[in-house]
Structure formats: structure tokens, C-alpha cells
Amino acid sequence: MDPKLVRLPPFILVSTFTLLLLPFLSPPVASQLSSGFYSSSCPDVELLVKNTVRSAYEIDSTIPAKLLRLLFHDCIVQGCDGSVLVEGNGTERSDPANKSLGGFYVVESAKRLLEFWCPGTVSCADILVLAARDAVELTGGPSVVVPLGRRDGAVSSAASVRPNMVDTTFTVDQLAQRFSSKGLSMDDLVILSGAHTIGSAHCTAFSDRFNQLSDGTMVPADASLERNYAMQLARKCPAGASDSVTTSNDPVTPSLFDNQYYGNLLAKKGLLQSDSVLVADARTKSTVEALSRSQDAFFASWAKSFVKLSTIGVKTGNEGAIRFLCASATG
């Protein structure tokens, strides 16, 4: 038996054939993507992007999680079109929900390099997908083959962010509805939440799980948090903590992309409320349990769900453009 399929519930053992029939790969848009899209026009694109990400990672260990989050915030709003990269008033990037995003300079660095070797060829949207893919591999996760050929969007609007973004206070129903609207399943929700195996969160992202006493002491108010873990968080994030204070999403292996996240959830150590709800609902708990038992299963599932995420609402062919500067919608 293939070890990647051991002990997983039937609903996440999706065949490649079934995946190809899903809406996110339906003609005529996402099916125009191909893993060999740049084989003639820019054959070294993947190597150049990976080297850029690796160099940034060697200087700043927080880069992988930032790139992964950046991709999610791009794809979940208007599709994977690089619109979150655009600077300026009224853009997606200017919305308060995106104020803590980082890693933009890595994408721009890769873009400058590619404009030198393959001018006017590789989109910012594709660079971001490759950078996020490489970020996972560099931190111990699986290597994922991703289809390429996305075009960059010409519109980036802050007004599009809130109606599409996932909030840390969401229930499973709210999360499922938001993911479903993007062509992602309940299984994809649990699998892609595994991105929280790396990275960190600001205190404000989980402050609603605590009450503040009159003396300023923070005390746990959420019974779904293991008490000792909750007290650790309260000490790390006291009342009035600076916006610069963060805590690791994964308290056990914070720098490794692994399946520890799911074990944390079962131990009531999910940092965000949107993490903890996954074990409080029978529709998602069984998947959490299965992925906690097998890292191979998580990695295999991650590869499929990541490709689905990276092909949401893509622009191809005559749609969009190849931007010269990722930070400019017209550049």
C-alpha cells in the first residue's frame, strides 16, 4: 500500500483524474496553465526564483511564512493575479487586513532578475506562486509541481479585500463558505490551514481569546485552549503589548513545515480561534486526526490543495498583462 494514503479518510483520497474535473482546472482558463509554460521562453525561471527565496531565507528565517501568507492573501481576494503586490492608496495592499503582510521585496528581487534574463516574460503572479512553493520546500515541506502561465491583474482594490478575506474569528461554517466560494473544499480548508505549521501571529490576532482584568492582567476566556499554553500566551502578550510582539503559530516546531500543527490542535494548542474550531467540528476533526498521524499523508494532500489554491481565478492568454514592476499595476 502507498504510505502516502495510509489511514486517511476516503474523502481526502482524491484521484488525479477527479482533481482534473474540478472547476478550478476547467477550460478555458486554468487548463491553459502548464508546468512547462516557460520551458522555451525562460527555462531557468524556477531556479532563479528558488535561489532568490533561498538567499532571502538565509538572512531572514521569517521569509517562508511571509511568502506563503502573501500568496494566500493574493489568491483568496481576486484570484492569483499578483494584485496584492501593487502599492498605492486604495489597493489591496493598503487594506488594514493586509498591513502585516511581508516578503514583497523577495518577489520584486526575483522579478528584477527575471527581467534581466527573460524580459517581459514571467508574470509577478507566477513568481509569487513559485516563491511560496519554494518557501515550503526550504522549511522541510514537500516539493510541489505547479502549473505556470498566469498573467498579472490590472486592478487592485482595497474594497475587494474584506468581502473575500478569512478572519481569525470565523466559525467552521464561515470558513467553509468562504473557501467554497473559491472552489476549495472542506478538506482543502483543513489541509491549507496546515500552513500555520510555520510563521507567527501578532497578539491582536488572538486577543479575543482572553479577558483583561482591572489590573491589566490577561486571563484565558476560551476553554478550547489548553490552560498552560493559554497562560504562556498571556505572558507573551500582556495588555498593551506592542504591535511588534508576535508568537509562533506552532509552539513545538515553529521553523519546520511538518504535520505538528495538527497534533497541536488535538492538544488544544491552536493559536488562532480559526485553528481551534477545526477540532471542535466533526466535519473537520477527522481530517485533523488523520493528518496528525501521517506526515506523508499531509504532504501528499498539501501538494494537491496548494495547486488548487494557486489556480483560483487565474488570468491567462489575452487576459491581464506581464507587469514590469510587481508593485505597479501599470508598470
N, C-alpha and C positions, 0 to 999 in steps of 0.2 A: 504493500500500500504506500502511496506517496506520502511522505511525512508531512508535507505541507497541508494535507487535508485531514490530518488526524484529529478526531474528536470535535470537529466543528459542526454546528447545527446545519441542517440541509439548506437553510435559506441563504447562507453565505458561500455555499459551494456553487458559484455561478460559472457556467462554462463560458469559454471564449466565444462560442457561437451565439450564446444568449446575449452576451455583452454587445456583440456587433449589431444586435437587433434593437438595442435600446435607443431612445430618442436622441441622446447626446451624440450618437455616431450616425444619425440618419442623414441621407442625402438631402440637399446637395452641399451642406456646409462643412461639418466636422469630418465627413468622409473624404474631403479634399486634402486633409492633413496626411502627412506621411513621415515616418521616422527617417526616411532618406531624402526629405524635401530639399536639403541643401547639399546633397552629395556632389553635385557638379558646380553649383554657384558659390558655395563656401564650405568646402569639405572639412575644414578644421574647426567649424563653429563650436562643436561640443567640447573639444579640447581647450579652446581659447576661453570659453565661459568657465569651465571647470577650474582651470588654472587661476582665473581671476577670483573665483569664490574661495579656492584653497588659500591664496595669498591673503585675502581679507580675513579668513578664519584663523590663520596663524598669528595675526595681530590682535584680533578681537573674537573671542570664543563665543560671543553672543550672536554673531552674524547668522549662523544657520537658522536659528529660531526666527530671527527677524525676517529673513528671506521667505521662509515658509509662511509666516503670517501675512507678509506682504502679498504673496500670491493669492491667499485665500481672500483677502480684502479686495483684491482686483477682480477675481472671478465671480464672487458672490454678488456683486453690485450690477455691473452691466456686461458681464461676461469677461473672459480672459482676453482683454484687448489693450492692456497696458495703460488704461485710463487713470489708474490710481497713482501713476508715476508723474502725472502732469502737475506742475506747480502753478500757483496763482490764486487769487481771490475767487471764491465760488466753485473751486474744483473739488473733486472727491478728496484729494489730499488735505484740503483746508477744513474739512468737516471735523468737529471735535472727536468723533468716533475713530478718526484716523490720526489724531495728533501724536499718539505714541508709536506710530509705525517707524521702522528704521530699515537700514540696508539699501536705501535708494542709491547711494554712491557706488555700491558694488555693481548694480545694473548699469549705471552710467559709465563706469570704468570698462565694463565688458563691451558696451556699445561703442565707445571710442576706439577700442582695439579692433573691433569688427569693422568699423567704418574705414579703418586704415587698410585692412586686408581684403575686405569684401564690401566696398562702399555701396550704400543704398540697397542692401540685400536682405539683412536679417532684422526682423521686427523687434521692438522692445518687448512686445508680448511674449515672443518666443524666448528671448533672453531671460525674462523673469521666470518662465516655466523651467527652463534648463537650470537656472541658478537655484531655484527651490528644490528641484530634483537632486542636484549635486549636494546641496546642504544636508539632505537626509543621509545620503551615502557617506559623506565625510564624517558624520557623527555616529556611524555604525549601522545605519539602516540599509535597506535594500537598494540595489541599482535598478532603476526603472527605465524601460524603453518608452520614450514619449513621442507621439506624433508631432510634427512641426509644420509650419506653413501659415501660422496666424498672421493677420495684419493688425496694425495699430488703429485704435479708435480715434476719431477726431473730436469727440465730445467727452468732457469730464465735468460732471455736475455734482455739487455737494447735495443737491436736492434728491439725488438718486440713492444716497448712502443709507439713511435711516430706514426707508421702507424695505430695504433688502438685507441689511446687516443683522447678524445674530447678536443677541445680547446675553451677557453672563447670567442674567436673572431668568432666562427663558425656562419654561417647563418643557418636558419631552414633547408634548403636543405642539407647542410653539416652534421648537427646534425642527420637528418632523415636517411641519407645514412649510417652514422657510426652506428647508433642504429639498422637499418635494417640488417646490416651485422652480427649482433649478435642475430638476431631473435627477436628484440624488435620493437614494432610498434610506430607510431607517438603518439598514446595515452600514451604508456609507457614512451616516451620521456618527455611529459608534466608532467606525474604523478611522475616519478623518479626525475625530476628537483625540485619537492617539497621538496627534501632533503635539499634544501637551506633555509628551514624554520629555521634551526639551523646552528650554525657554523659561521665562519668568513673567510675573504679573505685578502691576502696581497695586498698592494697598487698597486703592479705591475700587479695584475690580472685585473685591470680596468683602468690603467693609460692611455690607448689608447683612452679613452673617454674624455680626457682633453687635452688642449693645454697649453704649458708653455710660458709665456710672457718673455720679455727680463729681467725683474726684478725678474724672478723666480716664479712669481705668476701663479698658475694653474687656468685655466678658462674652464668651460664646453664647449665641442665641439660636444656633442651628444644631439640632440634635443629630443631624446626618454627618456631623464632623466628629471624629474620634477626639475625646476630650484633651488628651495630652498634646495632640497635634494642633488642636484649636488654641491651646494656651501658648504654644510656640509661636503661632501666627500672631496672637495678640501682643506678645512681647516684641515681635519683629515690627509690627505695625501699630504702635501706640496711637492714641488720639492726637491728631495734629501732625502725623508723620509727614515728612517731606515727600513731594511728588516724585523725588528721585529714588525713594526706597522701593525696592522690589523683593519678591521672594520666589524661589524656584517653583515651577509647576509640579515638578517631580522631586519630592524630598529624599528619595533613595538614590537614584542615578540621574541627576539633573543634566548631565552633559552627554548622555548616551541616548541615541534613538533606539529604544527597545520596547518590550511589552510591559515594562514595570508599571506604566501608567494604569493598566487595568488591575494589577494587583493592589495598587494604591486605592483605587476606587472601592474594591471589595473590603479593604481595611479601613474604610471611611476616612480616607485621606485625599479626597479630591479637592483641589484648591478652590475651584470656582463652583458656584451653585449649579451651573450648566454641566459640570462634570458629575457632581454627586447625584443629580437626578437620573443619570443613566443606570444606576444600580437600584433605584427606587421604583423603577417601572419594569414590569415583567417582559414587556416588548423589547427592551434593550439589555436587560440584565443578563439574559442567557448568552448574548453575544459577548458581553464583557467577560463573563466567566470563561467562555471558550478561548478568547484571545489571550486571557491571562495564563492559560495553561500551555500555550504553544507560541513561541516567538516566530517560528516558521510560518504558522498559520497567519499571524498578524502581518508579517512581511508580504506574504503572497496576496493577502486581502488588500493591504495598503497599496500595492502596485496597481491593482485594478481600480480602486477608488480614487487614487491620485490621478490616473489618466482621465477618469470621468470628471473630476473637478477641473482639470486643466483644459477640458474641451467644452466647458459651459459657454454658450453664446459666442463662439469664436467668429471672427470675420476672416473670410478667405477670398481669393480671386480678385474681383473688382471692388470688393468692399474694403473700406479702410485705406491705410497707406503704410509706407515704411518711414517712420519718423527718423530724422537725423539726430535729434536730441530727444531723449525719453521724457525730459521734464517739460517739453513744449509740445502742445497739441498741433502746432503748425510748423514746428522746426524739423 
